[in-house]
């Protein structure tokens, strides 16, 4: 059984599975799959700061879309380079024929050469657009074999603006800042069935979308040229008793210095190397050693956020802000929760990262509460029905992690990062308390650096199409049942955790090989009596007593069940959690 002890240090083990190298393109319907594409594009200008002055560069617009019965209200705010400049507005769709051929199709002219800024360099126009009207116009262009293509919830549309008269200029359309999306129900599980969200699924383990200046106009808190990332992780978690701390620490140090032992455990193709990134160094960049001659970790500090009901902790959800040296920027890191855990304690999950200009909740609020397809925080509405994502940006627990990290490398390119953590958790709500604990975790690489699988803007397409040309008629006439409305970003979803998903089947051998290596490490370090690990923040919330035992998350309940089983078997008592400040009611698993 496991006891709480008021004393000092506790260390955990962390193992991260990382797959290095170049990943293939996305799984795609058709014979000639295109690369992943970023339909926001990189076409840029400088933002207007004074509507009484011409825009400093190109004229541009910003769209806002809100739900209306049967459709949406589209608000177009335009920033001009000339007063009373006539501007035409056209709605377009991007149709993919299912074989990688993409064309921009105009379907509705909203206005033709309207001038509405006689006094300054700003104008605002509002339109109500309905699914019924747009689909009627679209159907007139499509052959019978493509009548499944319809505009609905979440469909990407594009707005083209054309300035005329003495000031000729275009802004908008595909990859030029013109993308917007028909409103979708924040609580809906699916969007328009013929969109790229359901046609194209990733095979990459990590995906990244550059935050362009066009996106900054709409969501000012995002970091320009930063990224919005998603990543599939395979994670094995195990709690470490306090009494095992020194032995595990020494064992990993020994393995890094004894290649023969690593070969005995895993085979001749593996090696283990201590990483110095998280270790203290002097002014000459040399490691600082303790009295026993061992390196000293440099602690990492993370603040975890939650809402007033602590629904993140109750649902194994993690929301934190971390400065990432590799990105030279700060990033909100969001993990929706643990969804599927094997009998070996290995769980699959999705992790997201959003680069922002700072860690202030108000900075991320507009983006977090949006239903933009690139916004991962909208998943919060499904995890905690009735909630709003921005409600969760309240500091709840500070976690200080003193980490020894190792890289376990296979000659095939498979890399497993093994980290030994000394974890201290402090409550930031209610009574001031702190605890220490340790874990074993196994993940596919964290979002510590920018993704290398970055979506690029589509090329060689007619973005200025404002009428149906002969070429477009020919393209439309050949469309069949593989065609779809393109433009939605391809990000990881819960569906990608299915063993039959494109990403899981593409990397099946990697997942299998990594899983076997992780189990071998676990058995060498922990033996047969391992305890499944909980999500780090959820475990801290339970250990600190800010959650009742009846409210703890599924991963914490698994620890409780393992504790009860261990206690019933009469095994030696061990310490799972230490209290270092305050009194906490930690529940049966920690007593």
For each residue, the residues with C-beta under 8 A, 3 or more apart:
1: 563 566 567 571 573 574
2: 241 531 563 566 573 574 575 576 577 589 590 591
3: 573 574 575 576 591
4: 575 576 577 578 579 586 590 591
5: 242 575 578 579
6: 578 579 580
7: 242 578 580
8: 436 578 580
9: 242 245 422 436
10: 240 242 245 422 423 436 437 438 577 578
11: 240 245 246 248 249 402 420 421 422 438
12: 239 240 420 421 422 423 437 438 439 440 441
13: 238 240 248 252 418 419 420 421 438 439 440 441 525 526
14: 403 405 417 418 419 420 421 439 440 441
15: 236 416 417 418 419 440 441 442 443 518 521
16: 416 417 418 419 441 442 443 444 445 446
17: 233 234 414 415 416 417 442 443 444 445 514 518
18: 415 416 417 444 445
19: 23 205 413 414 415 444 445 507 510 514
20: 413 414 415
21: 413
22:
23: 19 203 204 205 206 453
24: 203 204 506
25: 28 33 34 35 36 203
26: 33 35 36 200 201 202 203 204 490 502
27: 33 200 201 202 203 502 506
28: 25 33 34 100 199 200
29: 98 199 200 482 484
30: 33 97 98 99 100 482
31: 99
32: 99 100
33: 25 26 27 28 30 100
34: 25 28 37 96 100 102 458
35: 25 26 455 456
36: 25 26 200 202 204 207 453 455 456 490
37: 34 175 455 456 457 458 486
38: 41 42 175 209 210 212 454 455 456 457 489
39: 94 156 158 174 175 179 457 458 486 487 489
40: 175 177 179 209 212 214 215 457
41: 38 174 175 176 177 212 214 457 458
42: 38 175 210 212 457
43: 171 175 176 177 214 457
44: 177 212 213 214
45: 55 57 58 59 60 171 213
46: 55 56 57
47: 79 213 216 217
48: 51 53 55 56 79 121 122
49:
50: 53
51: 48 79 120 121 122
52: 120 121
53: 48 50 121
54: 80 81 82 121
55: 45 46 48 58 59 60 79 80 81 121
56: 46 48
57: 45 46
58: 45 55 81 169 171
59: 45 55 78 79 80 81 82 85 161 163 167 169 171
60: 45 55 78 79 171 177 217
61: 76 77 78 79 159 161 171 172 177
62: 76 77 79 217 218
63: 74 75 76 77 159 180 218
64: 74 75 77 218
65: 72 73 74 75 180 181 182 183
66: 72 73 75 183
67: 72 73 183
68: 71 72 73 128 130
69:
70: 130 131 132
71: 68 128 129 130 131 132 133 134 182
72: 65 66 67 68 128 129 182 183
73: 65 66 67 68 126 127 128
74: 63 64 65 126 127 128 129 159 180
75: 63 64 65 66 124 125 126
76: 61 62 63 89 124 125 126 127 159 161
77: 61 62 63 64 122 123 124
78: 59 60 61 87 117 122 123 124 125 161
79: 47 48 51 55 59 60 61 62 121 122
80: 54 55 59 83 85 87 117 121 122 123 163 167
81: 54 55 58 59 85 121 163 167 169
82: 54 59 85 121 163 165 166 167
83: 80 117 118 119 120 121
84: 115 116 117 118
85: 59 80 81 82 115 117 163 164 165 166 167
86: 113 114 115 163 164 165
87: 78 80 111 113 114 115 123 161 162 163 164
88: 109 111 112 113 114 161 162 164 466
89: 76 109 110 111 114 125 159 160 161 162
90: 106 108 109 110 159 160 162 466
91: 106 107 108 109 110 129 134 157 158 159 160
92: 104 105 106 107 157 158 159 160 173 174 178 465
93: 104 105 107 138 151 155 156 157 158 485 487
94: 39 102 103 104 105 156 158 174 458 461 485 486 487
95: 102 103 105 149 475 476 479 483 484 485 486
96: 34 100 101 102 196 483 484 485 486
97: 30 100 101 102 475 478 479 480 482 483
98: 29 30 199 480 481 482 483 484
99: 30 31 32 482
100: 28 30 32 33 34 96 97
101: 96 97 475
102: 34 94 95 96 97 458 461 486
103: 94 95 461 462 465 472 475 476
104: 92 93 94 158 173 174 461 462 463 465
105: 92 93 94 95 141 465 468 472 476
106: 90 91 92 109 160 465 466 467 468
107: 91 92 93 134 137 138 141
108: 90 91 129 133 134 137
109: 88 89 90 91 106 112 466
110: 89 90 91 125 127
111: 87 88 89 114 125
112: 88 109
113: 86 87 88 164 165
114: 86 87 88 89 111 125
115: 84 85 86 87 118 165
116: 84 123 125
117: 78 80 83 84 85 120 121 122 123
118: 83 84 115
119: 83
120: 51 52 83 117
121: 48 51 52 53 54 55 79 80 81 82 83 117
122: 48 51 77 78 79 80 117
123: 77 78 80 87 116 117
124: 75 76 77 78
125: 75 76 78 89 110 111 114 116
126: 73 74 75 76
127: 73 74 76 110
128: 68 71 72 73 74
129: 71 72 74 91 108 133 134
130: 68 70 71 133 134
131: 70 71 134 135 150 151 152 182
132: 70 71 135 136
133: 71 108 129 130 136 137
134: 71 91 107 108 129 130 131 137 138 151 157
135: 131 132 138 139 150 151
136: 132 133 139 140
137: 107 108 133 134 140 141
138: 93 107 134 135 141 142 149 150 151
139: 135 136 142 147
140: 136 137
141: 105 107 137 138 468 476
142: 138 139 146 147 149 476 479
143: 146 147 476 477 478 479
144: 147
145: 479 480 481
146: 142 143 149 476 479 480 481 483
147: 139 142 143 144
148: 194 481
149: 95 138 142 146 194 479 483 484 485
150: 131 135 138 192 194
151: 93 131 134 135 138 155 157 182 192 485
152: 131 155 182 191 192 193
153: 182 183 184 185 188 191 192
154: 181 182 184 191 192 195 197 371 373 488
155: 93 151 152 181 182 191 192 195 485
156: 39 93 94 179 180 181 195 196 373 485 486 487 488
157: 91 92 93 134 151 179 180 181 182 487
158: 39 91 92 93 94 104 172 173 174 178 179 180 487
159: 61 63 74 76 89 90 91 92 172 173 178 180
160: 89 90 91 92 106 170 172 173 178 463 464 465 466
161: 59 61 76 78 87 88 89 170 171 172 178
162: 87 88 89 90 169 170 464 466
163: 59 80 81 82 85 86 87 167 168 169 170 171
164: 85 86 87 88 113 167 168
165: 82 85 86 113 115 168
166: 82 85
167: 59 80 81 82 85 163 164
168: 163 164 165
169: 58 59 81 162 163
170: 160 161 162 163 173 176 463 464
171: 43 45 58 59 60 61 161 163 176 177 178
172: 61 158 159 160 161 176 177 178
173: 92 104 158 159 160 170 176 178 463 464 465
174: 39 41 92 94 104 158 178 179 458 461 463 487
175: 37 38 39 40 41 42 43 457 458 459 461 463
176: 41 43 170 171 172 173 214 463
177: 40 41 43 44 60 61 171 172 212 214 217
178: 92 158 159 160 161 171 172 173 174 463
179: 39 40 156 157 158 174 487
180: 63 65 74 156 157 158 159
181: 65 154 155 156 157 184 371 372 373 488
182: 65 71 72 131 151 152 153 154 155 157 192
183: 65 66 67 72 153 371
184: 153 154 181 188 191 371
185: 153 188
186: 371 378 381
187: 381 382 385
188: 153 184 185 191
189: 382
190: 193 198
191: 152 153 154 155 184 188 195 197 198 373 488
192: 150 151 152 153 154 155 182 195 197 485
193: 152 190 198
194: 148 149 150 198 199 484 485
195: 154 155 156 191 192 198 199 484 485 486 487 488
196: 96 156 199 200 484 485 486 487 488 490
197: 154 191 192 200 373 488 490
198: 190 191 193 194 195
199: 28 29 98 194 195 196 484
200: 26 27 28 29 36 196 197 490
201: 26 27 490 495 496 501 502 503
202: 26 27 36 207 490 491 492 496 502 503
203: 23 24 25 26 27 502 503 506 507
204: 23 24 26 36 207 453 503
205: 19 23 231 232 444 445 503 507
206: 23 229 230 231 232 445 447 451 452 453
207: 36 202 204 229 230 231 451 453 455 490 491 492
208: 227 228 229 450 451 452 453 454 455
209: 38 40 227 228 229 374 454 455 489 491
210: 38 42 225 226 227 454 455
211: 215 216 222 223 224 225 226 227 228 355
212: 38 40 41 42 44 177 215 216 224 225
213: 44 45 47 216 217 224
214: 40 41 43 44 176 177 217 218
215: 40 211 212 218 219 222
216: 47 211 212 213 219 220 222 224
217: 47 60 62 177 213 214 220
218: 62 63 64 214 215
219: 215 216 222 366 367 370 372
220: 216 217 366
221: 356 357 358 362 363 364 365 366 367
222: 211 215 216 219 226 228 354 355 356 357 367
223: 211 226 329 330 355 356 357
224: 211 212 213 216
225: 210 211 212
226: 210 211 222 223 327 329 331 355 356
227: 208 209 210 211 327 353 355 450 451 454
228: 208 209 211 222 352 353 354 355 374 376
229: 206 207 208 209 352 353 354 447 450 451
230: 206 207 350 351 352 376 491 492
231: 205 206 207 350 351 352 353 444 445 446 447 451 492
232: 205 206 348 349 350 444 492 496 497 503 504
233: 17 348 349 350 351 443 444 445 446
234: 17 346 347 348 442 443 444 511 514 515
235: 338 346 347 348 349 441 442 443 444
236: 15 344 345 346 347 440 441 442 515 518 519 522 533
237: 338 345 347 439 440 441 442 532 533 534 535 555
238: 13 345 439 440 441 522 526 530 531 532 533
239: 12 437 438 439 440 531 532 533 534 539 559 576
240: 10 11 12 13 244 245 248 438 439 440 526 531
241: 2 244 531 574 575 576
242: 5 7 9 10 245 438 574 575 576 578
243: 574 575
244: 240 241 247 248 526 574
245: 9 10 11 240 242 248 249 438
246: 11 249 250
247: 244 250 251
248: 11 13 240 244 245 251 252 420 525 526
249: 11 245 246 252 253 404 420
250: 246 247 253 254
251: 247 248 254 255 524 525
252: 13 248 249 255 256 272 404 406 418 420 525
253: 249 250 256 257 274 294 404
254: 250 251 257 258 261
255: 251 252 258 261 262 265 272 406
256: 252 253 272 273 274 406
257: 253 254
258: 254 255 261 262
259: 262 263 271 272
260: 263 264
261: 254 255 258 264 265
262: 255 258 259 265 266 270 271 272 408
263: 259 260 266 267 268 270
264: 260 261
265: 255 261 262 270 520 521 524
266: 262 263 269 270 408 517 520 521
267: 263 270
268: 263
269: 266 410 411 412
270: 262 263 265 266 267 408 409 410 517
271: 259 262 408 409
272: 252 255 256 259 262 406 407 408 409 418
273: 256 406 407 409
274: 253 256 295 404 405 406
275: 278 279 405 406 407 417
276: 279 281 287 295
277: 405
278: 275 297 298 300 403 404 405 419
279: 275 276 287 288 295 296 297 298 404
280: 287 288 295 296 297 298
281: 276 284 285 286 287 288
282: 285 286 288
283:
284: 281
285: 281 282
286: 281 282
287: 276 279 280 281 295 296
288: 279 280 281 282 295 296
289: 292 293 294 295 296
290: 293 294 295 296
291:
292: 289
293: 289 290
294: 253 289 290
295: 274 276 279 280 287 288 289 290 404
296: 279 280 287 288 289 290
297: 278 279 280 402 403 404 422
298: 278 279 280 402
299: 400 401 402 403
300: 278 400 401 402 403
301: 398 399 400 401
302: 320 321 322 398 399 401
303: 320 321 359 395 397 398 399 428
304: 312 318 319 320 395 396 397 398 399 537 540
305: 312 319 320 321 361 392 393 394 395 396
306: 310 311 312 313 319 392 394 396 397 537 541
307: 310 311 312 384 387 391 392 394
308: 391 394
309: 314 384
310: 306 307 313 314 396 541 546 547 551
311: 306 307 314 315 317 383 384 387 392
312: 304 305 306 307 315 317 318 319 384 392 396 537
313: 306 310 317 396 537 538 541 542 546 547 552 553
314: 309 310 311 538 547 551 552 553
315: 311 312 337 383 384 553
316: 337 338 534 535 538 553 554 555
317: 311 312 313 334 335 336 337 380 383 535
318: 304 312 333 334 335 535 536 537 538
319: 304 305 306 312 332 333 334 335 392 393
320: 302 303 304 305 332 333 537
321: 302 303 305 330 331 332 333 359
322: 302 330 331 333
323: 329 330 331
324: 327 328 329 330 331 447 448 449
325: 328
326: 448 449 450
327: 226 227 324 331 355 449 450
328: 324 325
329: 223 226 323 324 355 356
330: 223 321 322 323 324 355 356 357 358 359
331: 226 321 322 323 324 327 353 354 355 356 447
332: 319 320 321 353 354 356 359 364
333: 318 319 320 321 322 351 352 353 446 447
334: 317 318 319 351 352 353 354 376 377 379
335: 317 318 319 349 350 351 352 535
336: 317 339 349 350 352 376 379 380 383 494
337: 315 316 317 349 383 535 553
338: 235 237 316 341 347 349 535 554 555
339: 336 347 348 349 494 497
340: 347 348 497
341: 338 345 346 347 532 555 558
342: 345 346 347 515
343:
344: 236 515 518 519 522
345: 236 237 238 341 342 440 522 530 532 533
346: 234 235 236 341 342 442 515 518
347: 234 235 236 237 338 339 340 341 342
348: 232 233 234 235 339 340 497
349: 232 233 235 335 336 337 338 339 443 497
350: 230 231 232 233 335 336 492 493 494 496 497
351: 230 231 233 333 334 335 443 446 447
352: 228 229 230 231 333 334 335 336 376 447 491
353: 227 228 229 231 331 332 333 334 447
354: 222 228 229 331 332 334 364 367 376 377
355: 211 222 223 226 227 228 327 329 330 331
356: 221 222 223 226 329 330 331 332 359 363 364
357: 221 222 223 330 363
358: 221 330 363
359: 303 321 330 332 356 363
360: 363 364
361: 305 364 365 390 393 394
362: 221 365
363: 221 356 357 358 359 360
364: 221 332 354 356 360 361 367 368 377 390 393
365: 221 361 362 368 369 390 393
366: 219 220 221 369 370
367: 219 221 222 354 364 370 372 375 377
368: 364 365 375 377 389 390 393
369: 365 366 377 388 389 390
370: 219 366 367 375 378
371: 154 181 183 184 186 375 378
372: 181 219 367 375 378
373: 154 156 181 191 197 488 489 491
374: 209 228 489 491
375: 367 368 370 371 372 378
376: 228 230 334 336 352 354 379 491
377: 334 354 364 367 368 369 380 389 392
378: 186 370 371 372 375 381 389
379: 334 336 376 382 383
380: 317 336 377 383 384 387 389 392
381: 186 187 378 384 385 387 388 389
382: 187 189 379 385
383: 311 315 317 336 337 379 380
384: 307 309 311 312 315 380 381 387
385: 187 381 382
386:
387: 307 311 380 381 384 391 392
388: 369 381 391
389: 368 369 377 378 380 381 392
390: 361 364 365 368 369 393
391: 307 308 387 388 394
392: 305 306 307 311 312 319 377 380 387 389
393: 305 319 361 364 365 368 390
394: 305 306 307 308 361 391 429
395: 303 304 305 398 428 429
396: 304 305 306 310 312 313 427 428 429 537 541 546
397: 303 304 306 425 426 427 428 537 540 541 544 546
398: 301 302 303 304 395 425 426 428
399: 301 302 303 304 423 424 425 426 536 537 540
400: 299 300 301 423 424 425 426
401: 299 300 301 302 421 422 423
402: 11 297 298 299 300 421 422 423 424
403: 14 278 297 299 300 419 420 421 422
404: 249 252 253 274 278 279 295 297 419 420 421
405: 14 274 275 277 278 417 418 419 420
406: 252 255 256 272 273 274 275 417 418 419 420
407: 272 273 275 415 416 417 418
408: 262 266 270 271 272 415 416 417 418 517 521
409: 270 271 272 273 414 415 416
410: 269 270 413 414 415 416 513 517
411: 269
412: 269 513
413: 19 20 21 410
414: 17 19 20 409 410 510 513 514 517
415: 17 18 19 20 407 408 409 410
416: 15 16 17 18 407 408 409 410 442 514 517 518 521
417: 14 15 16 17 18 275 405 406 407 408 445
418: 13 14 15 16 252 272 405 406 407 408 521
419: 13 14 15 16 278 403 404 405 406
420: 11 12 13 14 248 249 252 403 404 405 406
421: 11 12 13 14 401 402 403 404 438 439
422: 9 10 11 12 297 401 402 403 436 438
423: 10 12 399 400 401 402 436 437 438 439 536 540
424: 399 400 402 434 435 436 580
425: 397 398 399 400 434 435 436 437 540 543 544
426: 397 398 399 400 432 433 434 544 581
427: 396 397 430 431 432 433 434 544 546 582
428: 303 395 396 397 398
429: 394 395 396 546
430: 427 433 546
431: 427 582
432: 426 427 581 582
433: 426 427 430 544 545 579 581 582 583 584
434: 424 425 426 427 544 579 580 581 582
435: 424 425 540 543 544 577 578 579 580 584
436: 8 9 10 422 423 424 425 577 578 580
437: 10 12 239 423 425 539 540 543 576 577 578
438: 10 11 12 13 239 240 242 245 421 422 423
439: 12 13 14 237 238 239 240 421 423 533 534 536 539
440: 12 13 14 15 236 237 238 239 240 345 522 525 526 530 533
441: 12 13 14 15 16 235 236 237 238 533 536
442: 15 16 17 234 235 236 237 346 416 514 518
443: 15 16 17 233 234 235 349 351 446
444: 16 17 18 19 205 231 232 233 234 235
445: 16 17 18 19 205 206 231 233 417 448
446: 16 231 233 333 351 443
447: 206 229 231 324 331 333 351 352 353 451
448: 324 326 445
449: 324 326 327
450: 208 227 229 326 327 454
451: 206 207 208 227 229 231 447 454
452: 206 208
453: 23 36 204 206 207 208
454: 38 208 209 210 227 450 451
455: 35 36 37 38 207 208 209 210 489 490
456: 35 36 37 38 459
457: 37 38 39 40 41 42 43 175
458: 34 37 39 41 94 102 174 175 461
459: 175 456
460:
461: 94 102 103 104 174 175 458
462: 103 104 465 469 472
463: 104 160 170 173 174 175 176 178
464: 160 162 170 173
465: 92 103 104 105 106 160 173 462 468 469 472
466: 88 90 106 109 160 162
467: 106
468: 105 106 141 465 472 473 476
469: 462 465 472 473
470: 473 474
471: 474 475
472: 103 105 462 465 468 469 475 476
473: 468 469 470 476 477
474: 470 471 477 478
475: 95 97 101 103 471 472 478 479
476: 95 103 105 141 142 143 146 468 472 473 479
477: 143 473 474
478: 97 143 474 475
479: 95 97 142 143 145 146 149 475 476 483
480: 97 98 145 146 483
481: 98 145 146 148
482: 29 30 97 98 99
483: 95 96 97 98 146 149 479 480
484: 29 95 96 98 149 194 195 196 199
485: 93 94 95 96 149 151 155 156 192 194 195 196
486: 37 39 94 95 96 102 156 195 196
487: 39 93 94 156 157 158 174 179 195 196
488: 154 156 181 191 195 196 197 373
489: 38 39 209 373 374 455
490: 26 36 196 197 200 201 202 207 455
491: 202 207 209 230 352 373 374 376
492: 202 207 230 231 232 350 496 503
493: 350 496
494: 336 339 350 497
495: 201 498 501
496: 201 202 232 350 492 493 501 502 503 504
497: 232 339 340 348 349 350 494 501 504
498: 495 501 504
499: 504 505
500: 504 505
501: 201 495 496 497 498 504 505
502: 26 27 201 202 203 496 505 506
503: 201 202 203 204 205 232 492 496 506 507
504: 232 496 497 498 499 500 501 507 508 511
505: 499 500 501 502 508
506: 24 27 203 502 503
507: 19 203 205 503 504 510 511
508: 504 505 511 512
509: 512 513
510: 19 414 507 513 514
511: 234 504 507 508 514 515
512: 508 509 515 516
513: 410 412 414 509 510 516 517
514: 17 19 234 414 416 442 510 511 517 518
515: 234 236 342 344 346 511 512 518 519
516: 512 513 519 520
517: 266 270 408 410 414 416 513 514 520 521
518: 15 17 236 344 346 416 442 514 515 521 522
519: 236 344 515 516 522 523
520: 265 266 516 517 523 524
521: 15 265 266 408 416 418 517 518 524 525
522: 236 238 344 345 440 518 519 525 526 530
523: 519 520 526 527 528
524: 251 265 520 521
525: 13 248 251 252 440 521 522
526: 13 238 240 244 248 440 522 523 529 530
527: 523 530
528: 523
529: 526 566 571
530: 238 345 440 522 526 527
531: 2 238 239 240 241 559 562 563 566 576
532: 237 238 239 341 345 555 558 559 562
533: 236 237 238 239 345 439 440 441 539 555 559
534: 237 239 316 439 538 539 542 553 555 556 558 559
535: 237 316 317 318 335 337 338 538 539 553 555 556
536: 318 399 423 439 441 539 540
537: 304 306 312 313 318 320 396 397 399 540 541
538: 313 314 316 318 534 535 541 542 552 553 555 556
539: 239 437 439 533 534 535 536 542 543 555 556 559
540: 304 397 399 423 425 435 437 536 537 543 544
541: 306 310 313 396 397 537 538 544 546 547 552
542: 313 534 538 539 545 547 549 552 553 556 586 587 589 590
543: 425 435 437 539 540 577 584 586 590
544: 397 425 426 427 433 434 435 540 541 584 586
545: 433 542 583 584 585 586
546: 310 313 396 397 427 429 430 541
547: 310 313 314 541 542 551 552
548: 551 552 585 587
549: 542 552 560 585 587 588
550:
551: 310 314 547 548
552: 313 314 538 541 542 547 548 549 556 557 560 587
553: 313 314 315 316 337 534 535 538 542 556 557
554: 316 338 557 558
555: 237 316 338 341 532 533 534 535 538 539 558 559
556: 534 535 538 539 542 552 553 559 560 589
557: 552 553 554 560 561
558: 341 532 534 554 555 561 562
559: 239 531 532 533 534 539 555 556 562 563 576 589
560: 549 552 556 557 563 564 587 588 589
561: 557 558 564 565
562: 531 532 558 559 565 566 589
563: 1 2 531 559 560 566 567 576 588 589 590
564: 560 561 567 568 588 589
565: 561 562 568 569
566: 1 2 529 531 562 563 569 571
567: 1 563 564 570 571
568: 564 565
569: 565 566
570: 567
571: 1 529 566 567
572:
573: 1 2 3
574: 1 2 3 241 242 243 244
575: 2 3 4 5 241 242 243 578
576: 2 3 4 239 241 242 437 531 559 563 589 590
577: 2 4 10 435 436 437 543 586 590
578: 4 5 6 7 8 10 242 435 436 437 575
579: 4 5 6 433 434 435 582 583 584
580: 6 7 8 424 434 435 436
581: 426 432 433 434
582: 427 431 432 433 434 579
583: 433 545 579
584: 433 435 543 544 545 579
585: 545 548 549
586: 4 542 543 544 545 577 589 590 591
587: 542 548 549 552 560 590 591
588: 549 560 563 564 591
589: 2 542 556 559 560 562 563 564 576 586
590: 2 4 542 543 563 576 577 586 587
591: 2 3 4 586 587 588
